[in-house]
């Protein structure tokens, strides 16, 4: 399950994601992301990933799309840092990371 929130301010668009960026939730987030970006394509988009616990391949592709559209990402911990380094570095390899320890080993 994924929960996300969106807030527009003078500083840009702020997104906060919590839970698993996987399955049907990727499509839902992608649809909202694209709709909002159509109306303000040049607004700074800041994506907070600190509460994301799992990212599947489709979620990885969506984050890559967001990055290509100019989004900036915020994360915490080693796993998030690895993800963000690969997103910002343009690594062609997989950036998907299991962050199960954040959920106590549950997925």
VMD Tcl script that builds the backbone (N, CA, C; Angstrom):
set m [mol new atoms 321]
animate dup $m
set s [atomselect $m all]
$s set {name element resname resid chain x y z} {
  {N N UNK 1 A 0.838 -1.172 0.000}
  {CA C UNK 1 A 0.000 0.000 0.000}
  {C C UNK 1 A 0.891 1.246 0.000}
  {N N UNK 2 A 0.455 2.246 -0.700}
  {CA C UNK 2 A 1.188 3.503 -0.793}
  {C C UNK 2 A 0.256 4.639 -0.421}
  {N N UNK 3 A 0.782 5.559 0.340}
  {CA C UNK 3 A 0.067 6.796 0.621}
  {C C UNK 3 A 0.938 7.922 0.111}
  {N N UNK 4 A 0.327 8.864 -0.590}
  {CA C UNK 4 A 1.105 10.005 -1.034}
  {C C UNK 4 A 0.287 11.268 -0.870}
  {N N UNK 5 A 1.002 12.349 -0.635}
  {CA C UNK 5 A 0.348 13.648 -0.517}
  {C C UNK 5 A 1.094 14.631 -1.407}
  {N N UNK 6 A 0.382 15.661 -1.781}
  {CA C UNK 6 A 0.912 16.672 -2.689}
  {C C UNK 6 A 0.523 18.039 -2.146}
  {N N UNK 7 A 1.462 18.962 -2.210}
  {CA C UNK 7 A 1.194 20.328 -1.753}
  {C C UNK 7 A 1.932 21.296 -2.674}
  {N N UNK 8 A 1.234 22.289 -3.152}
  {CA C UNK 8 A 1.858 23.320 -3.986}
  {C C UNK 8 A 2.119 24.540 -3.108}
  {N N UNK 9 A 3.319 25.098 -3.224}
  {CA C UNK 9 A 3.670 26.301 -2.485}
  {C C UNK 9 A 4.474 27.215 -3.400}
  {N N UNK 10 A 4.867 28.350 -2.871}
  {CA C UNK 10 A 5.700 29.276 -3.645}
  {C C UNK 10 A 7.048 28.653 -4.002}
  {N N UNK 11 A 7.483 27.678 -3.196}
  {CA C UNK 11 A 8.763 27.015 -3.431}
  {C C UNK 11 A 8.668 25.896 -4.460}
  {N N UNK 12 A 7.458 25.527 -4.868}
  {CA C UNK 12 A 7.290 24.452 -5.840}
  {C C UNK 12 A 6.299 23.411 -5.365}
  {N N UNK 13 A 6.317 22.271 -6.011}
  {CA C UNK 13 A 5.422 21.162 -5.689}
  {C C UNK 13 A 6.152 20.203 -4.750}
  {N N UNK 14 A 5.507 19.886 -3.643}
  {CA C UNK 14 A 6.104 18.970 -2.680}
  {C C UNK 14 A 5.256 17.709 -2.599}
  {N N UNK 15 A 5.926 16.574 -2.737}
  {CA C UNK 15 A 5.292 15.264 -2.700}
  {C C UNK 15 A 5.880 14.480 -1.538}
  {N N UNK 16 A 5.039 13.769 -0.817}
  {CA C UNK 16 A 5.512 12.892 0.258}
  {C C UNK 16 A 4.929 11.506 0.031}
  {N N UNK 17 A 5.806 10.512 -0.088}
  {CA C UNK 17 A 5.392 9.134 -0.325}
  {C C UNK 17 A 5.656 8.303 0.919}
  {N N UNK 18 A 4.717 7.414 1.247}
  {CA C UNK 18 A 4.841 6.540 2.413}
  {C C UNK 18 A 4.368 5.145 2.043}
  {N N UNK 19 A 5.157 4.143 2.378}
  {CA C UNK 19 A 4.764 2.755 2.133}
  {C C UNK 19 A 5.490 2.162 0.947}
  {N N UNK 20 A 4.766 1.313 0.217}
  {CA C UNK 20 A 5.364 0.566 -0.889}
  {C C UNK 20 A 4.997 1.197 -2.237}
  {N N UNK 21 A 6.012 1.588 -2.966}
  {CA C UNK 21 A 5.822 2.113 -4.319}
  {C C UNK 21 A 5.877 0.911 -5.248}
  {N N UNK 22 A 4.727 0.235 -5.353}
  {CA C UNK 22 A 4.666 -1.046 -6.064}
  {C C UNK 22 A 3.240 -1.303 -6.544}
  {N N UNK 23 A 3.144 -2.203 -7.522}
  {CA C UNK 23 A 1.840 -2.661 -7.994}
  {C C UNK 23 A 0.960 -1.537 -8.513}
  {N N UNK 24 A -0.344 -1.618 -8.213}
  {CA C UNK 24 A -1.292 -0.641 -8.752}
  {C C UNK 24 A -1.072 0.775 -8.227}
  {N N UNK 25 A -0.343 0.896 -7.123}
  {CA C UNK 25 A -0.098 2.225 -6.549}
  {C C UNK 25 A 0.833 3.039 -7.435}
  {N N UNK 26 A 1.687 2.373 -8.176}
  {CA C UNK 26 A 2.587 3.076 -9.100}
  {C C UNK 26 A 1.761 3.749 -10.191}
  {N N UNK 27 A 0.793 3.018 -10.735}
  {CA C UNK 27 A -0.066 3.585 -11.780}
  {C C UNK 27 A -0.860 4.775 -11.252}
  {N N UNK 28 A -1.373 4.651 -10.038}
  {CA C UNK 28 A -2.158 5.735 -9.430}
  {C C UNK 28 A -1.296 6.983 -9.240}
  {N N UNK 29 A -0.127 6.820 -8.658}
  {CA C UNK 29 A 0.776 7.953 -8.459}
  {C C UNK 29 A 1.199 8.546 -9.801}
  {N N UNK 30 A 1.519 7.695 -10.762}
  {CA C UNK 30 A 1.934 8.168 -12.080}
  {C C UNK 30 A 0.852 8.992 -12.762}
  {N N UNK 31 A -0.393 8.560 -12.636}
  {CA C UNK 31 A -1.498 9.292 -13.244}
  {C C UNK 31 A -1.633 10.688 -12.616}
  {N N UNK 32 A -1.570 10.757 -11.293}
  {CA C UNK 32 A -1.672 12.054 -10.608}
  {C C UNK 32 A -0.463 12.916 -10.938}
  {N N UNK 33 A 0.730 12.339 -10.919}
  {CA C UNK 33 A 1.963 13.066 -11.254}
  {C C UNK 33 A 1.852 13.715 -12.630}
  {N N UNK 34 A 1.458 12.932 -13.624}
  {CA C UNK 34 A 1.390 13.447 -15.004}
  {C C UNK 34 A 0.333 14.544 -15.136}
  {N N UNK 35 A -0.790 14.364 -14.490}
  {CA C UNK 35 A -1.861 15.372 -14.561}
  {C C UNK 35 A -1.387 16.699 -13.962}
  {N N UNK 36 A -0.743 16.643 -12.824}
  {CA C UNK 36 A -0.265 17.869 -12.175}
  {C C UNK 36 A 0.863 18.502 -12.986}
  {N N UNK 37 A 1.765 17.693 -13.520}
  {CA C UNK 37 A 2.871 18.235 -14.308}
  {C C UNK 37 A 2.388 18.880 -15.602}
  {N N UNK 38 A 1.273 18.425 -16.149}
  {CA C UNK 38 A 0.713 19.066 -17.344}
  {C C UNK 38 A 0.348 20.516 -17.064}
  {N N UNK 39 A -0.124 20.781 -15.858}
  {CA C UNK 39 A -0.565 22.132 -15.497}
  {C C UNK 39 A 0.580 23.029 -15.030}
  {N N UNK 40 A 1.659 22.436 -14.544}
  {CA C UNK 40 A 2.802 23.234 -14.087}
  {C C UNK 40 A 4.107 22.490 -14.368}
  {N N UNK 41 A 4.449 22.365 -15.657}
  {CA C UNK 41 A 5.622 21.563 -16.018}
  {C C UNK 41 A 6.953 22.134 -15.544}
  {N N UNK 42 A 7.015 23.416 -15.279}
  {CA C UNK 42 A 8.283 24.027 -14.884}
  {C C UNK 42 A 8.433 24.188 -13.379}
  {N N UNK 43 A 7.417 23.847 -12.622}
  {CA C UNK 43 A 7.500 23.989 -11.159}
  {C C UNK 43 A 8.515 22.998 -10.598}
  {N N UNK 44 A 9.286 23.455 -9.614}
  {CA C UNK 44 A 10.198 22.562 -8.918}
  {C C UNK 44 A 9.382 21.482 -8.224}
  {N N UNK 45 A 9.770 20.238 -8.398}
  {CA C UNK 45 A 9.085 19.116 -7.739}
  {C C UNK 45 A 10.062 18.455 -6.779}
  {N N UNK 46 A 9.707 18.428 -5.514}
  {CA C UNK 46 A 10.516 17.792 -4.484}
  {C C UNK 46 A 9.765 16.556 -4.000}
  {N N UNK 47 A 10.391 15.381 -4.145}
  {CA C UNK 47 A 9.767 14.110 -3.804}
  {C C UNK 47 A 10.440 13.565 -2.543}
  {N N UNK 48 A 9.677 13.437 -1.469}
  {CA C UNK 48 A 10.186 12.926 -0.196}
  {C C UNK 48 A 9.960 11.420 -0.145}
  {N N UNK 49 A 11.052 10.663 -0.164}
  {CA C UNK 49 A 10.991 9.196 -0.153}
  {C C UNK 49 A 11.330 8.606 1.209}
  {N N UNK 50 A 11.468 9.425 2.238}
  {CA C UNK 50 A 11.953 8.935 3.530}
  {C C UNK 50 A 11.084 7.849 4.145}
  {N N UNK 51 A 9.799 7.828 3.829}
  {CA C UNK 51 A 8.901 6.822 4.408}
  {C C UNK 51 A 8.571 5.697 3.436}
  {N N UNK 52 A 9.293 5.611 2.320}
  {CA C UNK 52 A 9.086 4.524 1.361}
  {C C UNK 52 A 9.830 3.293 1.863}
  {N N UNK 53 A 9.128 2.148 1.881}
  {CA C UNK 53 A 9.719 0.920 2.410}
  {C C UNK 53 A 10.051 -0.107 1.341}
  {N N UNK 54 A 9.506 0.054 0.135}
  {CA C UNK 54 A 9.771 -0.902 -0.950}
  {C C UNK 54 A 9.476 -0.231 -2.276}
  {N N UNK 55 A 10.296 -0.528 -3.286}
  {CA C UNK 55 A 10.089 -0.001 -4.638}
  {C C UNK 55 A 10.240 -1.162 -5.607}
  {N N UNK 56 A 9.188 -1.432 -6.398}
  {CA C UNK 56 A 9.309 -2.498 -7.401}
  {C C UNK 56 A 9.821 -1.905 -8.718}
  {N N UNK 57 A 9.922 -2.727 -9.746}
  {CA C UNK 57 A 10.477 -2.273 -11.025}
  {C C UNK 57 A 9.645 -1.145 -11.648}
  {N N UNK 58 A 8.317 -1.249 -11.574}
  {CA C UNK 58 A 7.462 -0.188 -12.114}
  {C C UNK 58 A 7.659 1.108 -11.331}
  {N N UNK 59 A 7.833 0.991 -10.012}
  {CA C UNK 59 A 8.102 2.165 -9.186}
  {C C UNK 59 A 9.423 2.806 -9.546}
  {N N UNK 60 A 10.402 1.971 -9.825}
  {CA C UNK 60 A 11.713 2.442 -10.267}
  {C C UNK 60 A 11.582 3.238 -11.565}
  {N N UNK 61 A 10.800 2.727 -12.498}
  {CA C UNK 61 A 10.609 3.419 -13.776}
  {C C UNK 61 A 9.906 4.757 -13.580}
  {N N UNK 62 A 8.923 4.800 -12.671}
  {CA C UNK 62 A 8.227 6.055 -12.414}
  {C C UNK 62 A 9.179 7.076 -11.803}
  {N N UNK 63 A 10.013 6.659 -10.854}
  {CA C UNK 63 A 10.983 7.588 -10.263}
  {C C UNK 63 A 11.947 8.104 -11.328}
  {N N UNK 64 A 12.335 7.250 -12.243}
  {CA C UNK 64 A 13.209 7.671 -13.333}
  {C C UNK 64 A 12.507 8.703 -14.224}
  {N N UNK 65 A 11.230 8.478 -14.488}
  {CA C UNK 65 A 10.444 9.449 -15.266}
  {C C UNK 65 A 10.365 10.786 -14.537}
  {N N UNK 66 A 10.131 10.725 -13.225}
  {CA C UNK 66 A 10.058 11.947 -12.420}
  {C C UNK 66 A 11.392 12.693 -12.462}
  {N N UNK 67 A 12.484 11.950 -12.345}
  {CA C UNK 67 A 13.814 12.560 -12.405}
  {C C UNK 67 A 14.034 13.235 -13.753}
  {N N UNK 68 A 13.627 12.563 -14.824}
  {CA C UNK 68 A 13.779 13.131 -16.167}
  {C C UNK 68 A 12.980 14.407 -16.337}
  {N N UNK 69 A 11.890 14.529 -15.568}
  {CA C UNK 69 A 11.051 15.734 -15.619}
  {C C UNK 69 A 11.577 16.827 -14.692}
  {N N UNK 70 A 12.717 16.560 -14.038}
  {CA C UNK 70 A 13.341 17.587 -13.204}
  {C C UNK 70 A 13.094 17.450 -11.719}
  {N N UNK 71 A 12.462 16.386 -11.268}
  {CA C UNK 71 A 12.180 16.212 -9.843}
  {C C UNK 71 A 13.470 16.044 -9.047}
  {N N UNK 72 A 13.442 16.538 -7.829}
  {CA C UNK 72 A 14.522 16.354 -6.865}
  {C C UNK 72 A 13.983 15.417 -5.783}
  {N N UNK 73 A 14.873 14.614 -5.199}
  {CA C UNK 73 A 14.455 13.599 -4.233}
  {C C UNK 73 A 15.135 13.804 -2.889}
  {N N UNK 74 A 14.404 13.424 -1.828}
  {CA C UNK 74 A 14.915 13.448 -0.470}
  {C C UNK 74 A 14.723 12.059 0.112}
  {N N UNK 75 A 15.748 11.541 0.780}
  {CA C UNK 75 A 15.657 10.242 1.418}
  {C C UNK 75 A 16.479 10.231 2.684}
  {N N UNK 76 A 16.455 9.098 3.396}
  {CA C UNK 76 A 17.218 8.955 4.635}
  {C C UNK 76 A 17.781 7.544 4.700}
  {N N UNK 77 A 18.895 7.393 5.361}
  {CA C UNK 77 A 19.475 6.072 5.544}
  {C C UNK 77 A 20.292 5.623 4.346}
  {N N UNK 78 A 20.997 4.525 4.534}
  {CA C UNK 78 A 21.894 4.006 3.511}
  {C C UNK 78 A 21.146 3.542 2.276}
  {N N UNK 79 A 20.022 2.844 2.461}
  {CA C UNK 79 A 19.272 2.328 1.320}
  {C C UNK 79 A 18.732 3.458 0.460}
  {N N UNK 80 A 18.187 4.485 1.108}
  {CA C UNK 80 A 17.697 5.621 0.339}
  {C C UNK 80 A 18.850 6.327 -0.359}
  {N N UNK 81 A 19.988 6.457 0.318}
  {CA C UNK 81 A 21.133 7.123 -0.289}
  {C C UNK 81 A 21.592 6.386 -1.540}
  {N N UNK 82 A 21.601 5.063 -1.484}
  {CA C UNK 82 A 21.971 4.266 -2.657}
  {C C UNK 82 A 20.991 4.528 -3.802}
  {N N UNK 83 A 19.710 4.519 -3.499}
  {CA C UNK 83 A 18.686 4.794 -4.501}
  {C C UNK 83 A 18.890 6.172 -5.113}
  {N N UNK 84 A 19.067 7.179 -4.264}
  {CA C UNK 84 A 19.215 8.551 -4.750}
  {C C UNK 84 A 20.509 8.726 -5.545}
  {N N UNK 85 A 21.586 8.084 -5.104}
  {CA C UNK 85 A 22.841 8.167 -5.860}
  {C C UNK 85 A 22.654 7.611 -7.264}
  {N N UNK 86 A 21.948 6.509 -7.384}
  {CA C UNK 86 A 21.728 5.899 -8.692}
  {C C UNK 86 A 20.776 6.734 -9.546}
  {N N UNK 87 A 19.769 7.325 -8.932}
  {CA C UNK 87 A 18.873 8.200 -9.689}
  {C C UNK 87 A 19.629 9.422 -10.201}
  {N N UNK 88 A 20.385 10.064 -9.325}
  {CA C UNK 88 A 21.096 11.278 -9.715}
  {C C UNK 88 A 22.275 10.998 -10.619}
  {N N UNK 89 A 22.859 9.818 -10.500}
  {CA C UNK 89 A 24.016 9.478 -11.314}
  {C C UNK 89 A 23.651 8.937 -12.680}
  {N N UNK 90 A 22.364 8.657 -12.909}
  {CA C UNK 90 A 21.947 8.136 -14.193}
  {C C UNK 90 A 22.383 6.707 -14.427}
  {N N UNK 91 A 22.629 5.949 -13.367}
  {CA C UNK 91 A 23.049 4.553 -13.483}
  {C C UNK 91 A 22.015 3.776 -14.284}
  {N N UNK 92 A 22.459 3.090 -15.320}
  {CA C UNK 92 A 21.541 2.331 -16.164}
  {C C UNK 92 A 21.103 1.041 -15.498}
  {N N UNK 93 A 21.809 0.614 -14.444}
  {CA C UNK 93 A 21.455 -0.606 -13.731}
  {C C UNK 93 A 20.246 -0.416 -12.855}
  {N N UNK 94 A 19.812 -1.485 -12.251}
  {CA C UNK 94 A 18.634 -1.442 -11.391}
  {C C UNK 94 A 18.892 -0.569 -10.177}
  {N N UNK 95 A 17.914 0.242 -9.822}
  {CA C UNK 95 A 18.004 1.065 -8.622}
  {C C UNK 95 A 17.012 0.608 -7.565}
  {N N UNK 96 A 16.267 -0.416 -7.897}
  {CA C UNK 96 A 15.256 -0.914 -6.970}
  {C C UNK 96 A 15.910 -1.428 -5.698}
  {N N UNK 97 A 15.369 -1.072 -4.576}
  {CA C UNK 97 A 15.928 -1.486 -3.301}
  {C C UNK 97 A 14.819 -1.974 -2.383}
  {N N UNK 98 A 15.063 -3.064 -1.704}
  {CA C UNK 98 A 14.157 -3.526 -0.658}
  {C C UNK 98 A 14.579 -2.845 0.641}
  {N N UNK 99 A 13.628 -2.214 1.277}
  {CA C UNK 99 A 13.902 -1.491 2.510}
  {C C UNK 99 A 13.140 -2.157 3.649}
  {N N UNK 100 A 13.164 -3.477 3.668}
  {CA C UNK 100 A 12.339 -4.245 4.588}
  {C C UNK 100 A 12.656 -3.975 6.049}
  {N N UNK 101 A 13.883 -3.639 6.377}
  {CA C UNK 101 A 14.219 -3.416 7.784}
  {C C UNK 101 A 13.407 -2.268 8.375}
  {N N UNK 102 A 12.962 -1.343 7.528}
  {CA C UNK 102 A 12.148 -0.241 8.017}
  {C C UNK 102 A 10.778 -0.706 8.481}
  {N N UNK 103 A 10.342 -1.856 7.975}
  {CA C UNK 103 A 9.068 -2.434 8.389}
  {C C UNK 103 A 9.275 -3.602 9.353}
  {N N UNK 104 A 10.456 -3.753 9.871}
  {CA C UNK 104 A 10.748 -4.862 10.766}
  {C C UNK 104 A 10.802 -6.190 10.046}
  {N N UNK 105 A 11.211 -6.186 8.767}
  {CA C UNK 105 A 11.338 -7.412 8.001}
  {C C UNK 105 A 10.053 -7.849 7.312}
  {N N UNK 106 A 8.968 -7.105 7.469}
  {CA C UNK 106 A 7.700 -7.466 6.819}
  {C C UNK 106 A 7.585 -6.742 5.490}
  {N N UNK 107 A 6.905 -7.378 4.570}
  {CA C UNK 107 A 6.645 -6.740 3.275}
  {C C UNK 107 A 5.210 -6.880 2.925}
}
mol reanalyze $m
mol bondsrecalc $m
mol representation Tube
mol addrep $m
